[in-house]
Amino acid sequence: MNPSTQFIGTMQACIKACCHCHKVCLQTAMNHCLEAGGKHVEAEHFRLMMNCAEICQTSANFQLSSSHFHRQVCNVCAEICEACAIDCETVGGMDECVEACRACAESCRLMAGVQH
């Protein structure tokens, strides 16, 4: 596989992971967390989930637009996704969110390191 094909495949996988994580975090926050209450709606946790959803959407958008800054955004996205996964795991009952965040973090770390 040539480097250009590998880059495109890695980017497509990352965009997919970012879009999925955006959807899962937003749905989980707005449905599961709001309905569960308690520690699920504590400001720091809820804010982190919304930040995660937002950076995932932004990361996908930067990649889709072929921005020269997509690697930097992917790097930040990976950091926020990892923090969100840890926090959701600590709060509990959000396995789908934890999985989506970890997969997105891994994909974004890979994308941030790929040279084109």
LINVEN-V288856 format. One record per residue. N is the residue number from 1. BURIAL is # if it has 24 or more other ideal C-beta (glycine too) atoms within 12 Angstrom, else .. D_CENTER is the distance of its C-alpha to the mean C-alpha in Angstrom with 1 decimal. Layout:
n->N burial->BURIAL d_center->D_CENTER
n->N burial->BURIAL d_center->D_CENTER
//
This chain:
n->1 burial->. d_center->27.1
n->2 burial->. d_center->27.4
n->3 burial->. d_center->24.8
n->4 burial->. d_center->24.1
n->5 burial->. d_center->23.4
n->6 burial->. d_center->21.1
n->7 burial->. d_center->19.2
n->8 burial->. d_center->18.9
n->9 burial->. d_center->17.9
n->10 burial-># d_center->15.2
n->11 burial-># d_center->13.9
n->12 burial->. d_center->14.3
n->13 burial-># d_center->12.4
n->14 burial-># d_center->9.4
n->15 burial-># d_center->9.7
n->16 burial-># d_center->10.1
n->17 burial-># d_center->7.0
n->18 burial-># d_center->5.0
n->19 burial-># d_center->7.7
n->20 burial-># d_center->7.9
n->21 burial-># d_center->4.8
n->22 burial-># d_center->6.1
n->23 burial-># d_center->9.4
n->24 burial-># d_center->9.3
n->25 burial-># d_center->8.3
n->26 burial-># d_center->10.8
n->27 burial->. d_center->13.3
n->28 burial-># d_center->13.3
n->29 burial-># d_center->13.8
n->30 burial->. d_center->16.3
n->31 burial->. d_center->18.1
n->32 burial-># d_center->18.0
n->33 burial-># d_center->17.7
n->34 burial->. d_center->20.2
n->35 burial->. d_center->22.5
n->36 burial->. d_center->22.4
n->37 burial->. d_center->23.0
n->38 burial->. d_center->24.0
n->39 burial->. d_center->21.3
n->40 burial-># d_center->18.6
n->41 burial->. d_center->19.5
n->42 burial->. d_center->20.4
n->43 burial->. d_center->19.3
n->44 burial->. d_center->17.2
n->45 burial-># d_center->15.1
n->46 burial-># d_center->14.9
n->47 burial->. d_center->14.2
n->48 burial-># d_center->11.2
n->49 burial-># d_center->9.7
n->50 burial-># d_center->10.6
n->51 burial-># d_center->9.4
n->52 burial-># d_center->5.8
n->53 burial-># d_center->6.5
n->54 burial-># d_center->8.5
n->55 burial-># d_center->6.8
n->56 burial-># d_center->4.4
n->57 burial-># d_center->7.9
n->58 burial-># d_center->9.6
n->59 burial-># d_center->8.2
n->60 burial-># d_center->9.3
n->61 burial->. d_center->12.4
n->62 burial-># d_center->13.3
n->63 burial-># d_center->13.3
n->64 burial->. d_center->15.2
n->65 burial->. d_center->17.6
n->66 burial->. d_center->18.3
n->67 burial->. d_center->17.9
n->68 burial->. d_center->19.4
n->69 burial->. d_center->16.7
n->70 burial-># d_center->13.7
n->71 burial-># d_center->13.9
n->72 burial->. d_center->13.9
n->73 burial-># d_center->10.9
n->74 burial-># d_center->9.0
n->75 burial-># d_center->10.6
n->76 burial-># d_center->9.7
n->77 burial-># d_center->5.9
n->78 burial-># d_center->6.6
n->79 burial-># d_center->8.9
n->80 burial-># d_center->7.3
n->81 burial-># d_center->4.7
n->82 burial-># d_center->8.2
n->83 burial-># d_center->10.1
n->84 burial-># d_center->8.6
n->85 burial-># d_center->9.3
n->86 burial->. d_center->12.6
n->87 burial-># d_center->13.5
n->88 burial-># d_center->12.9
n->89 burial->. d_center->14.9
n->90 burial->. d_center->17.5
n->91 burial-># d_center->17.9
n->92 burial->. d_center->18.2
n->93 burial->. d_center->18.3
n->94 burial-># d_center->14.6
n->95 burial->. d_center->14.4
n->96 burial->. d_center->12.4
n->97 burial-># d_center->9.6
n->98 burial-># d_center->10.1
n->99 burial->. d_center->10.1
n->100 burial-># d_center->7.1
n->101 burial-># d_center->5.1
n->102 burial-># d_center->7.7
n->103 burial-># d_center->7.8
n->104 burial-># d_center->4.6
n->105 burial-># d_center->6.0
n->106 burial-># d_center->9.2
n->107 burial-># d_center->8.9
n->108 burial-># d_center->8.0
n->109 burial-># d_center->10.7
n->110 burial-># d_center->12.9
n->111 burial-># d_center->12.5
n->112 burial-># d_center->13.3
n->113 burial->. d_center->16.4
n->114 burial-># d_center->17.7
n->115 burial->. d_center->20.8
n->116 burial->. d_center->22.0
//
